[in-house]
C-alpha cells in the first residue's frame, strides 16, 4: 500500500515522468555547490525535487504540529542540554573512533577507522534518534508512541526510550523479520512494548511501515509516530537526520584530534539511510571527503532479488515522500530481498536521492555473500561482531581501501552489533543453534 495525498497536476506529471522535471544529476549544469546542499530541505520539506509531503489530509495537522514543535526544541537550550545529557550518560556517547589495524592489513590499502555505534546502549545508532523523538513526543503532550522496525534495533531503541520516559509503546514488525530477529522481539516485550506482527505483503519493513502509518492516521491526537529512518513525509527526514548527525560531528572531531586531518572517504550502509545521513551530513561541505553508501545487493542485481533503490530504482512516492523507489512499470513497489532485515526496504530517504542526483554521494551495492564474508572477517580479525547491516558497509570499505591505497584514511560506520543476527547467520551456514 502507498499512502498518497491527492496531487496537484504538476506533481502528477512529475511522478509519471520524473525525467521531465529537470531533476539535477551529477552531469547537469543544475548541480549546486556543496554548501548549498547542506542547507536543505526548503520550507516545504523538499531536497531539490525530492521529499515533501504526500499524505492524507488527516495527517497534515499532526505533521504541522510536529514541525512546529521541532523548530521550538531546536532553539531551546534546555531541551538540547537534556538531550545531550541522555546521549552522554545513558547512551554512552561519544562512541569511539577505532583504528582497525588487522582489517586495514586485510584490505591492503587505506587505514580503516570504525565509528563504533555498536557500543551504544541498545547496540546500534537507532537510540540517538529514539531518545530525541520520544523526548519531543513528551514535549508535545503525547501519551503513546508507535514505531516500525525491520531488524528490531529501532524497535528496541524506541521501547527503551519509552520505558525511560514513561510512555506507552507499540511496535509494528513484519512476521518474517520477527522470525529473523527473535532476540530483539523478546527485548522489546521485556521493556513493556507491544509488538504487533504484520502478516500482509512481504511481511517485512515496508509492510510494518504501512501498518504504523495506518495506526497514526487514526490516533495522531494522542500518538507520536517515531519513524526510525530518514524516510517519510516532512519533517521526519530532517528530524531523524539531525538527531543522527551526532555520529558525524563526533567522527569529525575525533579524526581531527587523532590525525589533524579529515578522512579521504566515509562509508556507511544505506537502507532507509539514517546512519549514513548521520555520518555524511557534517561532511557534506567537505568536497575532498568522498562519501560512499552501500546498499543491499541481495542475491545480485541481475536476479532482481535485492534492495538497491538508489542504484536500480526510479523516482516515485513511498510512505509519504518522493524519492528513489524500486517499482514496476505500473508504479507499484516491488518485493525486495536482503539478508539484512534492516536494509530490506524498497525505498530510501529523500535526502539520499538528492545527494545522488547532485553527485555528492556515490552509492554501490553489496551482495548477501559479500556482507556475510565481511561479517566473518571482522569477527575473526578484530573480535567485533558487526550487524549484517553494518557488514554491507564493511564489505564496501574493504573495496574502497584497496582502491585508495596506502597513506589514505577511510572511516566506516559500524552502525550496530551482530548479536541479533547470530541465529540467522547460523541458519544460513547450516549450523543451527539449539
ZIFENQUI-V268980 format. One record per residue. N is the residue number from 1. NEAR is the number of other ideal C-beta (glycine too) atoms within 10 Angstrom. Layout:
n = <N/N>
near = <NEAR/NEAR>
This chain:
n = <1/2/3/4/5/6/7/8/9/10/11/12/13/14/15/16/17/18/19/20/21/22/23/24/25/26/27/28/29/30/31/32/33/34/35/36/37/38/39/40/41/42/43/44/45/46/47/48/49/50/51/52/53/54/55/56/57/58/59/60/61/62/63/64/65/66/67/68/69/70/71/72/73/74/75/76/77/78/79/80/81/82/83/84/85/86/87/88/89/90/91/92/93/94/95/96/97/98/99/100/101/102/103/104/105/106/107/108/109/110/111/112/113/114/115/116/117/118/119/120/121/122/123/124/125/126/127/128/129/130/131/132/133/134/135/136/137/138/139/140/141/142/143/144/145/146/147/148/149/150/151/152/153/154/155/156/157/158/159/160/161/162/163/164/165/166/167/168/169/170/171/172/173/174/175/176/177/178/179/180/181/182/183/184/185/186/187/188/189/190/191/192/193/194/195/196/197/198/199/200/201/202/203/204/205/206/207/208/209/210/211/212/213/214/215/216/217/218/219/220/221/222/223/224/225/226/227/228/229/230/231/232/233/234/235/236/237/238/239/240/241/242/243/244/245/246/247/248/249/250/251/252/253/254/255/256/257/258/259/260/261/262/263/264/265/266/267/268/269/270/271/272/273/274/275/276/277/278/279/280/281/282/283/284/285/286/287/288/289/290/291/292/293/294/295/296/297/298/299/300/301/302/303/304/305/306/307/308/309/310/311/312/313/314/315/316/317/318/319/320/321/322/323/324/325/326/327/328/329/330/331/332/333/334/335/336/337/338/339/340/341/342/343/344/345/346/347/348/349/350/351/352/353/354/355/356/357/358/359/360/361/362/363/364/365/366/367/368/369/370/371/372/373/374/375/376/377/378/379/380/381/382/383/384/385/386/387/388/389/390/391/392/393/394/395/396/397/398/399/400/401/402/403/404/405/406/407/408/409/410/411/412/413/414/415/416/417/418/419/420/421/422/423/424/425/426/427/428/429/430/431/432/433/434>
near = <15/17/20/16/17/9/15/9/7/9/18/11/13/21/17/10/10/17/10/9/15/11/17/17/12/11/7/13/5/11/15/13/10/16/10/11/21/13/9/22/20/12/7/9/21/18/26/23/20/27/31/24/21/22/23/13/8/11/20/14/11/21/20/13/16/24/19/11/19/20/11/13/18/12/9/13/7/8/16/13/9/15/19/12/10/20/22/11/9/15/21/14/19/17/24/15/19/16/13/23/12/14/23/21/12/17/22/11/19/23/22/28/26/26/29/18/29/23/18/24/16/25/22/28/34/33/27/27/28/29/25/25/26/28/19/21/23/17/16/16/11/24/13/17/25/24/31/32/32/30/29/28/29/30/33/31/31/33/30/25/29/26/15/15/14/10/20/15/23/21/28/24/31/29/15/20/26/20/15/23/27/13/14/30/23/13/20/27/13/11/18/14/25/13/19/16/16/24/10/13/16/19/18/25/33/28/22/29/31/22/21/27/24/13/18/19/16/9/16/19/12/10/22/27/26/31/28/31/31/31/28/32/28/25/21/29/32/21/24/30/25/18/23/27/17/23/29/25/15/21/24/20/13/18/20/12/9/12/13/7/10/16/25/19/24/32/30/33/32/36/32/30/35/29/32/37/29/30/30/29/22/20/24/23/15/14/11/10/19/19/20/22/28/32/29/29/28/25/15/13/15/7/11/14/17/27/29/25/31/25/17/17/23/12/21/25/25/27/29/25/30/26/32/27/24/24/20/8/5/5/13/11/24/17/14/26/19/29/25/27/30/34/30/27/29/23/32/32/30/32/30/31/28/24/29/22/23/23/15/22/25/18/23/19/22/28/21/22/14/19/30/18/16/26/25/14/19/27/15/11/15/19/8/21/19/28/30/28/33/35/33/36/31/31/27/29/32/27/18/25/26/13/13/18/11/10/9/17/22/27/27/32/29/34/34/29/21/22/13/27/29/12/16/18/19/12/13/13/10/6/8/8/8/2>
